[in-house]
Amino acid sequence: MDLEQYLAENNLPVEYIPKGEQYEEAVAALEGLHCSAGIWYLVGKLGDRFSPTQQERTLTMEQAIEFLYRLGVRGASFHYPGEFSDEYADCLKTLLEERDMGAVSIGANTFGHLLFKFGGPASPDREAREAAFTLLLQAQEYGVKLGAKFQNNWAGRDGYNGSFICDPLQQWEWTRECYKKLLLAVEGRCGISIEFKPYDVPEQTVLKTAEDALRMAQEVEEEIAAMPGIDAAGYRHKIGVNIEDAHVYLSNRQVAEAVAKTIATDRLFLRHENDCAGRIDNDRIFGTIHFFDALEATYLQLTSDWDAKGGIHEPDIFPQRDDPLKAYIQSLNAILFYYALARRIREEIAGEPLGVFYQGRGEAEAHDRLLRIIAGGIDYRPIDLGLADRFRREMGI
């Protein structure tokens, strides 16, 4: 693999532009929430296996950062190479710093090159594993430079198909060793967030569930702590989990359970709030299908003070058939809506444990009580979708 060529040919250009005025109503709506965006769905063509281009209403990199800033969004995530590159790193850093924004994650693109067709860190091809680690390390070092708390690692290509082909235990060990080496290389100054997924390109991934991610995080931390001469405290809770709702539903499970388990272990680093029907990962707007699961997951985040402890919301969408700017704003609105509902429930049950709904009751009674609470009304103040049109007018797009 010609790594230098790969890093050079996949870059999106970035130009400097001065910041404009923020949309105060949006900034006020997001107060108290640390929101981010995956910059790719604002700048990309959102193609699929049938067509490389499904979206033309995209922004340039600098326009996307400015759009997020005007909404009051506090950060963005990037792929390296791709939206983040060696060539434009300084310009991106300047754009973010001038807007008091940050890079939430600079995630290595270990899935876009032909070499990675069997995966990256867990590929049976040694060359692919070595190239993947080089990219991951460079992304990790950029994370340190830009002050990112972690690198989000999408684990959707690493795995296997069929039988008598791959050793799943060996793939697990390769992955664990990769994460360990990444943390040690930067002395824990930038962590790792594992974005698990049950299947994607391979039918069986290495990290399928929240439980897999938690186990991996624990093993990495324990191995580092056992190394001689290591200050274990500097690596504690440096590896955690990113829960993307659609990935949970692909396994026919509930997001609320994953949220509960990861919060309990202080390893829920990032939320990719979205939705799907459980058949394909099409990244629908949060809560459009799984209403009550979205509500319960939000309630658990609210009552555990997850946001106050540094939780980050980064809705992950793929709006091929929608205006990406409006789809992102509505994703933020969905988060605001479910938080408003969760606050209403918290007020009603006065801090009782969640199981109070079921104590001495059947499911019908619990559901009745929940609906009556919801019907009491909420204080929901959405961001106007018209801000997308306003931004385009102001930018001359």
Secondary structure as UniProt FT lines:
FT   HELIX           3..9
FT   HELIX           24..29
FT   TURN            30..32
FT   HELIX           40..43
FT   STRAND          46..48
FT   TURN            49..50
FT   STRAND          51..53
FT   HELIX           61..71
FT   STRAND          75..80
FT   TURN            81..83
FT   TURN            86..88
FT   HELIX           89..98
FT   TURN            99..100
FT   STRAND          102..108
FT   HELIX           114..116
FT   TURN            117..118
FT   TURN            121..122
FT   HELIX           126..146
FT   STRAND          150..154
FT   STRAND          159..160
FT   HELIX           168..185
FT   TURN            186..188
FT   STRAND          191..195
FT   STRAND          204..205
FT   HELIX           210..225
FT   TURN            228..229
FT   HELIX           232..235
FT   TURN            236..237
FT   STRAND          239..244
FT   HELIX           245..249
FT   TURN            250..252
FT   HELIX           255..264
FT   TURN            265..266
FT   STRAND          268..272
FT   TURN            286..287
FT   HELIX           291..303
FT   TURN            304..310
FT   STRAND          312..313
FT   TURN            320..321
FT   HELIX           324..349
FT   TURN            350..351
FT   HELIX           354..357
FT   TURN            358..360
FT   HELIX           363..375
FT   HELIX           386..395
//
